[in-house]
Structure formats: structure tokens, C-alpha cells
């Protein structure tokens, strides 16, 4: 769901049982840029539809609060934890995972 803010920017709005918030695309970060141990919320995934479908099947959906646990060197796999689940995946160059950092 998208809306236009008072400044004319496109804004994604996610609502779930925990909170309501609006996240602007121009201020969003990506999974590649955050340090290990960061707690964040997944806002969107862009790129390969098969990769996105697989992450969605694993429960890694927009609005999910997660922690970045590990990152392999040289663009290798990352490990994230959300709820009682831990997954590791290798985001390739064609996939961008947008997040909102909480801490």
C-alpha cells in the first residue's frame, strides 16, 4: 500500500498487529548496509521474483521484525533471525532488500 506524503514523495505504509508506521523509500536502508546485530523491519524486496517468493514462503514478509546475525565476507550469505526462525540466504546483485532500522 502506498501513499503520497505532503512533500510529494511516494511512501510505503505497512500495518500489522504490533504497530503502524510509514516508511519513506528515500530514507530506507538496505540489508547490505547495516552492521551485524542490528534490529530492523523488512519494508520491501525488489528483484528476482523467484527469490522473493522463496523468502515469502519462509515467512520473511514485509513488516517482519528481524535481527541480522551474521554476514559472510565478499558478498556471501547473510543469516537473519525473526520470531523462532533463523534463515541464511545469499542475496545476489539483482535483489535489493529495503529495511527500516530500529536499533
VMD Tcl script that builds the backbone (N, CA, C; Angstrom):
set m [mol new atoms 309]
animate dup $m
set s [atomselect $m all]
$s set {name element resname resid chain x y z} {
  {N N UNK 1 A 0.842 -1.161 0.000}
  {CA C UNK 1 A 0.000 0.000 0.000}
  {C C UNK 1 A 0.892 1.230 0.000}
  {N N UNK 2 A 0.593 2.173 -0.852}
  {CA C UNK 2 A 1.400 3.371 -0.968}
  {C C UNK 2 A 0.539 4.616 -0.812}
  {N N UNK 3 A 1.161 5.682 -0.377}
  {CA C UNK 3 A 0.513 6.984 -0.326}
  {C C UNK 3 A 1.555 8.041 -0.685}
  {N N UNK 4 A 1.097 9.245 -0.922}
  {CA C UNK 4 A 1.983 10.363 -1.244}
  {C C UNK 4 A 2.008 11.300 -0.041}
  {N N UNK 5 A 3.216 11.579 0.477}
  {CA C UNK 5 A 3.319 12.461 1.637}
  {C C UNK 5 A 3.148 13.916 1.204}
  {N N UNK 6 A 3.150 14.824 2.170}
  {CA C UNK 6 A 2.920 16.237 1.882}
  {C C UNK 6 A 4.010 16.861 1.026}
  {N N UNK 7 A 5.192 16.213 0.948}
  {CA C UNK 7 A 6.292 16.710 0.132}
  {C C UNK 7 A 6.301 16.102 -1.260}
  {N N UNK 8 A 5.341 15.212 -1.541}
  {CA C UNK 8 A 5.238 14.611 -2.861}
  {C C UNK 8 A 6.013 13.327 -3.047}
  {N N UNK 9 A 6.573 12.759 -1.967}
  {CA C UNK 9 A 7.324 11.511 -2.079}
  {C C UNK 9 A 6.396 10.319 -1.906}
  {N N UNK 10 A 6.691 9.249 -2.640}
  {CA C UNK 10 A 5.937 8.009 -2.522}
  {C C UNK 10 A 6.349 7.317 -1.227}
  {N N UNK 11 A 5.385 6.920 -0.416}
  {CA C UNK 11 A 5.644 6.346 0.890}
  {C C UNK 11 A 4.931 5.009 1.019}
  {N N UNK 12 A 5.649 3.998 1.498}
  {CA C UNK 12 A 5.046 2.689 1.752}
  {C C UNK 12 A 4.456 2.680 3.151}
  {N N UNK 13 A 3.268 2.135 3.301}
  {CA C UNK 13 A 2.620 2.060 4.605}
  {C C UNK 13 A 2.350 0.597 4.913}
  {N N UNK 14 A 2.882 0.126 6.040}
  {CA C UNK 14 A 2.672 -1.254 6.480}
  {C C UNK 14 A 1.958 -1.215 7.810}
  {N N UNK 15 A 0.923 -2.006 7.953}
  {CA C UNK 15 A 0.213 -2.084 9.220}
  {C C UNK 15 A 0.169 -3.541 9.643}
  {N N UNK 16 A 0.482 -3.790 10.899}
  {CA C UNK 16 A 0.333 -5.131 11.435}
  {C C UNK 16 A -0.118 -5.030 12.881}
  {N N UNK 17 A -0.176 -6.168 13.574}
  {CA C UNK 17 A -0.713 -6.168 14.923}
  {C C UNK 17 A 0.196 -5.494 15.940}
  {N N UNK 18 A 1.467 -5.251 15.603}
  {CA C UNK 18 A 2.392 -4.654 16.555}
  {C C UNK 18 A 2.381 -3.126 16.511}
  {N N UNK 19 A 2.317 -2.568 15.315}
  {CA C UNK 19 A 2.422 -1.111 15.213}
  {C C UNK 19 A 1.992 -0.656 13.836}
  {N N UNK 20 A 1.814 0.626 13.705}
  {CA C UNK 20 A 1.570 1.242 12.404}
  {C C UNK 20 A 2.656 2.275 12.199}
  {N N UNK 21 A 3.206 2.310 11.023}
  {CA C UNK 21 A 4.228 3.300 10.730}
  {C C UNK 21 A 4.281 3.529 9.221}
  {N N UNK 22 A 4.823 4.637 8.844}
  {CA C UNK 22 A 5.026 4.944 7.433}
  {C C UNK 22 A 6.523 5.034 7.200}
  {N N UNK 23 A 6.978 4.437 6.114}
  {CA C UNK 23 A 8.404 4.391 5.826}
  {C C UNK 23 A 8.624 4.972 4.437}
  {N N UNK 24 A 9.440 6.008 4.335}
  {CA C UNK 24 A 9.726 6.626 3.049}
  {C C UNK 24 A 10.826 5.891 2.308}
  {N N UNK 25 A 10.645 5.696 1.003}
  {CA C UNK 25 A 11.650 4.998 0.216}
  {C C UNK 25 A 12.984 5.746 0.175}
  {N N UNK 26 A 12.958 7.065 0.167}
  {CA C UNK 26 A 14.206 7.817 0.064}
  {C C UNK 26 A 15.053 7.687 1.324}
  {N N UNK 27 A 14.446 7.322 2.445}
  {CA C UNK 27 A 15.181 7.219 3.690}
  {C C UNK 27 A 15.422 5.766 4.084}
  {N N UNK 28 A 14.991 4.808 3.274}
  {CA C UNK 28 A 15.149 3.406 3.642}
  {C C UNK 28 A 16.589 2.963 3.455}
  {N N UNK 29 A 16.975 1.958 4.207}
  {CA C UNK 29 A 18.303 1.376 4.101}
  {C C UNK 29 A 18.161 0.004 3.464}
  {N N UNK 30 A 19.300 -0.605 3.139}
  {CA C UNK 30 A 19.274 -1.943 2.587}
  {C C UNK 30 A 20.003 -2.895 3.524}
  {N N UNK 31 A 19.731 -4.169 3.354}
  {CA C UNK 31 A 20.344 -5.188 4.202}
  {C C UNK 31 A 21.862 -5.198 4.062}
  {N N UNK 32 A 22.375 -4.781 2.913}
  {CA C UNK 32 A 23.828 -4.773 2.680}
  {C C UNK 32 A 24.559 -3.725 3.508}
  {N N UNK 33 A 23.841 -2.689 3.959}
  {CA C UNK 33 A 24.488 -1.540 4.599}
  {C C UNK 33 A 24.487 -1.557 6.120}
  {N N UNK 34 A 23.789 -2.486 6.745}
  {CA C UNK 34 A 23.649 -2.416 8.204}
  {C C UNK 34 A 24.667 -3.309 8.913}
  {N N UNK 35 A 25.067 -2.950 10.130}
  {CA C UNK 35 A 26.025 -3.764 10.870}
  {C C UNK 35 A 25.364 -4.996 11.492}
  {N N UNK 36 A 26.170 -5.983 11.818}
  {CA C UNK 36 A 25.696 -7.204 12.454}
  {C C UNK 36 A 25.118 -6.859 13.824}
  {N N UNK 37 A 24.021 -7.513 14.179}
  {CA C UNK 37 A 23.355 -7.256 15.449}
  {C C UNK 37 A 22.256 -6.226 15.366}
  {N N UNK 38 A 22.068 -5.627 14.212}
  {CA C UNK 38 A 21.045 -4.604 14.030}
  {C C UNK 38 A 19.657 -5.225 14.013}
  {N N UNK 39 A 18.722 -4.587 14.695}
  {CA C UNK 39 A 17.317 -4.987 14.658}
  {C C UNK 39 A 16.620 -4.067 13.669}
  {N N UNK 40 A 15.858 -4.663 12.743}
  {CA C UNK 40 A 15.223 -3.875 11.683}
  {C C UNK 40 A 13.890 -4.495 11.288}
  {N N UNK 41 A 13.162 -3.773 10.459}
  {CA C UNK 41 A 11.892 -4.247 9.912}
  {C C UNK 41 A 12.028 -4.298 8.400}
  {N N UNK 42 A 11.642 -5.404 7.808}
  {CA C UNK 42 A 11.661 -5.549 6.355}
  {C C UNK 42 A 10.549 -4.701 5.760}
  {N N UNK 43 A 10.905 -3.821 4.828}
  {CA C UNK 43 A 9.892 -2.979 4.187}
  {C C UNK 43 A 9.549 -3.467 2.784}
  {N N UNK 44 A 10.533 -3.890 2.008}
  {CA C UNK 44 A 10.239 -4.406 0.665}
  {C C UNK 44 A 11.446 -5.164 0.127}
  {N N UNK 45 A 11.172 -6.003 -0.860}
  {CA C UNK 45 A 12.221 -6.731 -1.573}
  {C C UNK 45 A 11.993 -6.490 -3.054}
  {N N UNK 46 A 13.029 -6.083 -3.747}
  {CA C UNK 46 A 12.937 -5.832 -5.188}
  {C C UNK 46 A 13.916 -6.743 -5.908}
  {N N UNK 47 A 13.503 -7.235 -7.081}
  {CA C UNK 47 A 14.414 -8.042 -7.882}
  {C C UNK 47 A 13.798 -9.335 -8.356}
  {N N UNK 48 A 14.573 -10.408 -8.291}
  {CA C UNK 48 A 14.200 -11.722 -8.792}
  {C C UNK 48 A 12.910 -12.228 -8.133}
  {N N UNK 49 A 11.828 -12.420 -8.907}
  {CA C UNK 49 A 10.557 -12.852 -8.317}
  {C C UNK 49 A 10.618 -14.226 -7.654}
  {N N UNK 50 A 11.434 -15.139 -8.183}
  {CA C UNK 50 A 11.549 -16.467 -7.566}
  {C C UNK 50 A 12.208 -16.386 -6.191}
  {N N UNK 51 A 13.224 -15.531 -6.062}
  {CA C UNK 51 A 13.897 -15.332 -4.776}
  {C C UNK 51 A 12.932 -14.709 -3.774}
  {N N UNK 52 A 12.171 -13.716 -4.220}
  {CA C UNK 52 A 11.193 -13.054 -3.349}
  {C C UNK 52 A 10.132 -14.060 -2.897}
  {N N UNK 53 A 9.643 -14.883 -3.816}
  {CA C UNK 53 A 8.636 -15.885 -3.479}
  {C C UNK 53 A 9.168 -16.847 -2.423}
  {N N UNK 54 A 10.408 -17.281 -2.568}
  {CA C UNK 54 A 11.007 -18.218 -1.609}
  {C C UNK 54 A 11.129 -17.597 -0.218}
  {N N UNK 55 A 11.577 -16.340 -0.140}
  {CA C UNK 55 A 11.661 -15.671 1.163}
  {C C UNK 55 A 10.273 -15.521 1.775}
  {N N UNK 56 A 9.272 -15.209 0.958}
  {CA C UNK 56 A 7.902 -15.090 1.465}
  {C C UNK 56 A 7.385 -16.424 1.985}
  {N N UNK 57 A 7.724 -17.525 1.308}
  {CA C UNK 57 A 7.329 -18.849 1.774}
  {C C UNK 57 A 7.950 -19.178 3.127}
  {N N UNK 58 A 9.138 -18.656 3.379}
  {CA C UNK 58 A 9.826 -18.874 4.653}
  {C C UNK 58 A 9.338 -17.922 5.751}
  {N N UNK 59 A 8.392 -17.037 5.427}
  {CA C UNK 59 A 7.834 -16.114 6.412}
  {C C UNK 59 A 8.564 -14.797 6.522}
  {N N UNK 60 A 9.505 -14.534 5.637}
  {CA C UNK 60 A 10.246 -13.270 5.647}
  {C C UNK 60 A 9.475 -12.285 4.773}
  {N N UNK 61 A 8.452 -11.671 5.374}
  {CA C UNK 61 A 7.496 -10.813 4.670}
  {C C UNK 61 A 7.669 -9.356 5.068}
  {N N UNK 62 A 7.195 -8.421 4.247}
  {CA C UNK 62 A 7.209 -7.012 4.660}
  {C C UNK 62 A 6.484 -6.837 5.992}
  {N N UNK 63 A 7.101 -6.078 6.886}
  {CA C UNK 63 A 6.567 -5.878 8.224}
  {C C UNK 63 A 7.199 -6.780 9.263}
  {N N UNK 64 A 8.044 -7.728 8.835}
  {CA C UNK 64 A 8.697 -8.656 9.757}
  {C C UNK 64 A 9.846 -7.965 10.483}
  {N N UNK 65 A 9.847 -8.062 11.811}
  {CA C UNK 65 A 10.946 -7.536 12.628}
  {C C UNK 65 A 12.001 -8.630 12.725}
  {N N UNK 66 A 13.258 -8.307 12.403}
  {CA C UNK 66 A 14.317 -9.309 12.383}
  {C C UNK 66 A 15.618 -8.737 12.917}
  {N N UNK 67 A 16.571 -9.645 13.190}
  {CA C UNK 67 A 17.917 -9.277 13.627}
  {C C UNK 67 A 18.920 -9.870 12.655}
  {N N UNK 68 A 19.872 -9.056 12.207}
  {CA C UNK 68 A 20.949 -9.552 11.353}
  {C C UNK 68 A 21.983 -10.219 12.251}
  {N N UNK 69 A 22.169 -11.546 12.087}
  {CA C UNK 69 A 23.068 -12.297 12.962}
  {C C UNK 69 A 24.483 -12.406 12.414}
  {N N UNK 70 A 24.616 -12.745 11.133}
  {CA C UNK 70 A 25.947 -12.937 10.533}
  {C C UNK 70 A 25.942 -12.510 9.079}
  {N N UNK 71 A 27.124 -12.202 8.592}
  {CA C UNK 71 A 27.319 -11.882 7.180}
  {C C UNK 71 A 28.654 -12.467 6.756}
  {N N UNK 72 A 28.632 -13.286 5.714}
  {CA C UNK 72 A 29.875 -13.862 5.191}
  {C C UNK 72 A 30.612 -12.801 4.384}
  {N N UNK 73 A 31.943 -12.910 4.306}
  {CA C UNK 73 A 32.704 -11.909 3.548}
  {C C UNK 73 A 32.475 -12.025 2.045}
  {N N UNK 74 A 32.827 -10.968 1.343}
  {CA C UNK 74 A 32.796 -10.901 -0.121}
  {C C UNK 74 A 31.414 -11.145 -0.705}
  {N N UNK 75 A 30.376 -10.597 -0.070}
  {CA C UNK 75 A 29.030 -10.706 -0.614}
  {C C UNK 75 A 28.405 -12.072 -0.447}
  {N N UNK 76 A 28.870 -12.843 0.526}
  {CA C UNK 76 A 28.337 -14.174 0.767}
  {C C UNK 76 A 26.988 -14.133 1.465}
  {N N UNK 77 A 26.543 -15.286 1.964}
  {CA C UNK 77 A 25.229 -15.367 2.612}
  {C C UNK 77 A 25.134 -14.523 3.880}
  {N N UNK 78 A 23.895 -14.165 4.225}
  {CA C UNK 78 A 23.599 -13.483 5.476}
  {C C UNK 78 A 22.672 -14.388 6.269}
  {N N UNK 79 A 22.741 -14.272 7.597}
  {CA C UNK 79 A 21.839 -15.024 8.462}
  {C C UNK 79 A 21.002 -14.032 9.247}
  {N N UNK 80 A 19.688 -14.233 9.211}
  {CA C UNK 80 A 18.771 -13.368 9.952}
  {C C UNK 80 A 17.908 -14.233 10.863}
  {N N UNK 81 A 17.421 -13.604 11.925}
  {CA C UNK 81 A 16.563 -14.268 12.888}
  {C C UNK 81 A 15.290 -13.450 13.044}
  {N N UNK 82 A 14.137 -14.113 12.973}
  {CA C UNK 82 A 12.854 -13.449 13.214}
  {C C UNK 82 A 11.921 -14.468 13.864}
  {N N UNK 83 A 11.222 -14.029 14.903}
  {CA C UNK 83 A 10.381 -14.963 15.652}
  {C C UNK 83 A 11.232 -16.094 16.202}
  {N N UNK 84 A 10.833 -17.331 15.937}
  {CA C UNK 84 A 11.609 -18.505 16.344}
  {C C UNK 84 A 12.360 -19.095 15.163}
  {N N UNK 85 A 12.570 -18.321 14.128}
  {CA C UNK 85 A 13.156 -18.810 12.879}
  {C C UNK 85 A 14.492 -18.134 12.608}
  {N N UNK 86 A 15.424 -18.930 12.104}
  {CA C UNK 86 A 16.709 -18.407 11.622}
  {C C UNK 86 A 16.886 -18.913 10.204}
  {N N UNK 87 A 17.174 -17.996 9.267}
  {CA C UNK 87 A 17.427 -18.411 7.889}
  {C C UNK 87 A 18.713 -17.758 7.395}
  {N N UNK 88 A 19.344 -18.427 6.459}
  {CA C UNK 88 A 20.528 -17.880 5.797}
  {C C UNK 88 A 20.245 -17.895 4.301}
  {N N UNK 89 A 20.599 -16.822 3.638}
  {CA C UNK 89 A 20.402 -16.738 2.195}
  {C C UNK 89 A 21.460 -15.846 1.592}
  {N N UNK 90 A 21.660 -15.999 0.305}
  {CA C UNK 90 A 22.648 -15.211 -0.422}
  {C C UNK 90 A 21.907 -14.247 -1.351}
  {N N UNK 91 A 21.762 -12.977 -0.941}
  {CA C UNK 91 A 21.119 -12.025 -1.839}
  {C C UNK 91 A 22.074 -11.681 -2.988}
  {N N UNK 92 A 21.659 -11.955 -4.211}
  {CA C UNK 92 A 22.541 -11.660 -5.344}
  {C C UNK 92 A 22.457 -10.186 -5.716}
  {N N UNK 93 A 23.213 -9.799 -6.712}
  {CA C UNK 93 A 23.310 -8.388 -7.095}
  {C C UNK 93 A 22.001 -7.848 -7.653}
  {N N UNK 94 A 21.122 -8.730 -8.132}
  {CA C UNK 94 A 19.864 -8.263 -8.723}
  {C C UNK 94 A 18.751 -8.098 -7.699}
  {N N UNK 95 A 19.025 -8.368 -6.423}
  {CA C UNK 95 A 17.998 -8.280 -5.370}
  {C C UNK 95 A 18.379 -7.174 -4.393}
  {N N UNK 96 A 17.418 -6.310 -4.071}
  {CA C UNK 96 A 17.609 -5.265 -3.083}
  {C C UNK 96 A 16.573 -5.452 -1.975}
  {N N UNK 97 A 17.034 -5.565 -0.740}
  {CA C UNK 97 A 16.154 -5.753 0.404}
  {C C UNK 97 A 16.144 -4.447 1.198}
  {N N UNK 98 A 15.010 -3.758 1.169}
  {CA C UNK 98 A 14.859 -2.478 1.863}
  {C C UNK 98 A 14.364 -2.735 3.287}
  {N N UNK 99 A 14.943 -1.994 4.231}
  {CA C UNK 99 A 14.610 -2.183 5.636}
  {C C UNK 99 A 14.451 -0.839 6.340}
  {N N UNK 100 A 13.883 -0.878 7.524}
  {CA C UNK 100 A 13.800 0.277 8.419}
  {C C UNK 100 A 14.501 -0.135 9.707}
  {N N UNK 101 A 15.583 0.535 10.053}
  {CA C UNK 101 A 16.411 0.167 11.211}
  {C C UNK 101 A 15.738 0.653 12.493}
  {N N UNK 102 A 15.628 -0.253 13.468}
  {CA C UNK 102 A 15.065 0.098 14.784}
  {C C UNK 102 A 16.164 0.370 15.798}
  {N N UNK 103 A 17.247 -0.416 15.770}
  {CA C UNK 103 A 18.350 -0.171 16.712}
  {C C UNK 103 A 19.651 -0.678 16.143}
}
mol reanalyze $m
mol bondsrecalc $m
mol representation Tube
mol addrep $m
